[in-house]
């Protein structure tokens, strides 16, 4: 029981509720809130904290007691009395003080009161549930949603070590939410302890570390197509993200089950289409435009829609046009970019366009004889939408039909091609950042002659041994016809001269320029006279100078093969400053970065600033944090493909074979109806 020690001689006593009234000396004048929830707590558990009161002079034998500290508790008692749940005689614990002490008591309670820490509140909810109280009951008592209680229970499930860190503000709430994705304490602590750098402790990075072997349902086309409810009904486990308001937020653990469920559903759809009379119907769990373009097409005709169909189509077109007009209006606005609004508008356009395309398919008709020579591909686009390509003619069939004069068209692009996603960073900024990446990889490669030799050989060997590699393609970062990327680095990043990597490269260049012969006709003889270590170091520098990893998009790049082998730490070579990053992105992006890298509270401080001030504040917060934009964290390498056009009858043109496994990639995704 809490008391305020203003009068040494005073002690707690119990008085009837009827004697209490609000004191004119209470310093809090604003009407109290949350009274209903507090009244339920008092009704269930009693009044656990006394009120502070003083006598109010009057004519009655028993003077009224003015409540100078405890206004919310008094309001809750008033509510209970009005509901008939307590009587006038209900005994209330009070501490009686003098009028002189009343103002001090009121001020002390209101100034010194501190809200319960989120960790303590979460543990308290867990204790109630452990005692047998249901989530619904706890939510009702404290007048919060059940989701609030479930999220608190998730936080309470953090390891004791992490909970203590949360109380001491060594772990913020956003980080705690990410770590709470793991159910066992050992995993939570391991992921936190392995995050050695500040940027690795960003909530998004912690979440990625916990779910790296799982499928993000918000990003997976298969998950969108199958649906989490169907997956769970089949026995699959989903690591739910209770802290996201997205209905599809969660991580799928069993990729094989997800793929099987998607395949089964696609096969079911294909069997319905097969009844139309096609020669073949195949399914793909992912669409490949290159594969579709290998097919020919039979002619189709478009029938005239009925009056009802035309009305339905017009309505769909109107929705699409309205959505597109709203997106166009957004582009024309002279204001800072709102990523959430853009995503909503863009998603609306994509969905409306898909609806129009799907409805228009019903008007397309094919000749019955052509259908016997052609087939259909049923596949999923990037959004998990079902796309159906009818009238496709296989390569061998097209050749035979061409000899017989059959009516076929060349391959054409799919009407249902997925809309191009909006990149996070523009082309100019991507080139700026990847120029710094290239310089960093060069700076490290020039010190590793053996790796430089291997990197160069990966470009030379496929050329020399063309009979082995002629049907294979791989992107590369080394320009074998010998071009340096020095000028490109400076032209794409005007702050390159200040970078650590550039200074290392230019220092090494100056050193070699001072010892190399001045005349080219003396170069060979000079090289032959040098020791092996001199030649190897010069060789490494020259190979490094040919690396070109500058790209206008944030996508897999061949330079990452070298980056990953070297384990290049980009945080050493690049710092987030106004000049390097924040002046080149919208203010909304700056707030997003600060929210993730520092805290939502820190991001909130930027909202009242202009763009320049926000950029300067972001530099102050992050310049030495080790934070990297997504472009510089992307360590993916392009997929190596073999385009095996076999002359035999077992494979069809366009079959792609995985260069690493040797298995037919198309076979893995294809299921004959």
C-alpha positions, 0 to 999 in steps of 0.5 A, a space after each residue: 500500500 502506497 502512502 505519502 509521508 507528509 505527516 509523521 503523525 498521520 496513519 492510514 484509516 478507513 472511512 465510508 465512501 459517502 464521506 468522500 468528495 473532490 477537493 478544490 485543492 487538487 492541482 490536476 484540473 483535467 478530467 481523468 481518463 481510463 476510468 472504466 478500466 480502473 473501476 473494473 480493476 477495483 471491483 475485482 481486486 479492491 482499492 490497493 492504494 489509499 487516497 490522500 484527503 483533508 477535512 472540508 469544513 461544513 455543518 454536518 457532524 461528520 465532515 466531508 473529506 476532500 480527495 487531494 491525491 487520487 482523483 482517478 480512483 475516486 472517479 472509479 469509485 463514483 462509477 461503481 456506486 452509480 452502477 450499484 456495485 458498491 454502497 455508501 458504506 464501502 470502506 476506503 483507505 485514506 491518509 488524512 492530511 491538513 489543508 496546508 499539506 493537501 496541495 503538496 500531496 496533490 502535486 507530489 503524486 502527480 509529479 512523481 507518478 511514472 507509467 509502468 515500464 512496458 517490460 513490467 506490464 508484459 510480465 504482469 499480464 503473463 502472471 495473470 494468464 499463468 494464474 488461469 485468467 484468459 486473454 479475453 478476460 485480461 483484455 476486458 479488465 484493462 479495456 485493451 484489445 486482445 491483440 495488445 495482451 497477446 503482444 505483451 505476452 510475446 514480450 514477456 516471453 523474452 529471456 530474463 536477460 533480454 527483459 532486464 536489458 529492455 528495462 534498462 533501455 539497453 534494448 529498445 522496444 522495436 528490437 524486443 519485438 523482433 527478437 520475440 519472433 523466436 520462442 526459445 530464449 537460447 535463440 533470442 540471446 544468440 541472435 542478439 549476441 551475434 549482432 556485433 555491429 550497431 547496424 546488425 542490431 536494427 530490428 529488420 536485421 534481427 528479424 532477418 537473422 531469426 527467419 533466414 531459413 524461412 519464407 516471408 509470407 508477405 513477399 512469397 508469391 506461393 504464400 499469397 496464392 495458397 494462403 496462410 490459413 490453408 497452409 496451417 490447416 494442412 499442418 504447416 507451422 507459421 511463425 506469426 509476427 503479432 506486432 504487424 497489422 498485416 494480415 499475412 505477416 508471418 514466416 513459413 517454415 516448411 517450404 516443401 509443403 507450401 510448394 506442394 499445396 501450390 502445385 496441387 491447386 495449380 494442377 486442379 485449375 489446369 485440369 479444368 482448363 484441359 477440358 477445353 480441348 488443348 493438346 497440353 496444359 502445364 503448370 508453373 509455380 513461377 512465371 518465366 517470360 523467357 520460357 514463354 517467348 520460346 513458344 509460337 502462338 496460334 491465332 485467336 479471335 475476340 468475340 463481341 461481349 454481350 450487353 451484360 458482359 460489356 457493362 461489367 467490363 466497363 465497370 472494371 475499366 472505370 475502376 482501373 482508370 480511376 485508380 490510374 488517375 489517382 496514381 498519376 495525380 500523386 506523381 504530379 503533386 509537388 510534395 515529398 514522397 509518401 511511400 505508404 500512399 504510393 504503395 496503396 495507389 500502385 497496388 490498387 492499379 495493379 489489382 484493377 488492371 489484373 481484374 480487367 485482363 482476367 475478365 477480357 480473357 473470356 472473349 478470346 476464342 480459338 479454332 478447335 483444330 488449332 487447339 489440338 496443336 497448341 497448349 496452355 501454361 498456367 503459372 503464378 506471377 510475382 503477386 501470387 496471381 494465377 496467369 493463363 497463357 493459351 494458344 502456345 505452340 511448342 518449338 518442334 510442333 511449330 516447325 512441323 506446322 510451319 511446313 504444313 502452312 499452319 497459322 501461327 504467330 511469333 512469340 509475344 509478351 504475356 498480357 499478364 506480365 507482373 507490374 514492374 516494382 517500384 525500386 527503393 533507390 533511384 538509378 542515380 543513387 544506386 550508381 553512386 552507392 555501387 561506385 563506392 562498393 566497387 572502390 572498396 572491393 578494388 581496395 581489398 582485391 589489390 592486396 590479394 594476388 591469388 584471388 585476383 588471379 582466380 578472378 581474372 581466370 574466371 573470365 579467361 577460361 570460358 573464352 579459351 575453352 569455348 567448347 565447354 562453356 559456349 552454352 553458359 552465361 554468367 554476369 561478370 565484373 571484370 572487363 577482360 578487354 582491359 578498361 579501368 573503372 577509375 573515371 566511372 567511379 568519380 563521375 558517378 560519386 562526386 564524394 569519391 575523393 573523400 572515401 577511404 577506398 579511393 585514398 588507398 587506391 590512389 596511394 597505390 597507383 602513385 606508388 606504382 607510377 613512380 617505379 614503372 618505366 616511362 616508355 611503353 617499349 621498355 615495359 616487357 623487359 622491366 617486368 621480366 626483371 622483377 621479383 615474383 612478389 613485385 609482379 604479383 602485387 602489380 598484377 593484383 592492382 591491375 586486375 582490381 582496377 578493371 573491376 566494374 560493379 557500378 549499377 543503376 539498380 539494387 539487384 544481384 551483381 557479379 562483383 559480390 562473388 569477390 565481395 563475399 570471398 573477401 568478406 568486405 566490410 562496407 561499413 569500413 569504407 562508406 559512412 552515411 552522411 548528408 553528402 553520401 546519402 541523406 541529401 539524395 533521398 526523400 525526407 520520408 525515407 530519412 525518417 524511416 531509416 532513423 526509425 529502424 536504425 535508432 528508434 521511432 521516437 528519434 524519427 518523430 523528432 525529425 517530422 517538424 524539421 525541413 529536409 536539410 535539417 532532417 538530413 543533418 540530424 540523420 548524419 549526426 545520429 548515424 555517421 559512425 553507426 555502421 548503418 548501410 543502405 540496402 544497396 550496400 547490404 545486398 550481397 546476392 550474386 546473379 544466378 548462373 544459367 546454362 541454355 542447353 538447346 539439345 538436338 535430341 527429342 528429349 528436351 525442348 528449346 529454352 530448357 534452362 539447366 541449373 549450372 550448379 546442380 545440373 538438374 532441369 530447373 523447368 522440370 522442378 516447376 512443371 507439372 503435366 495436367 
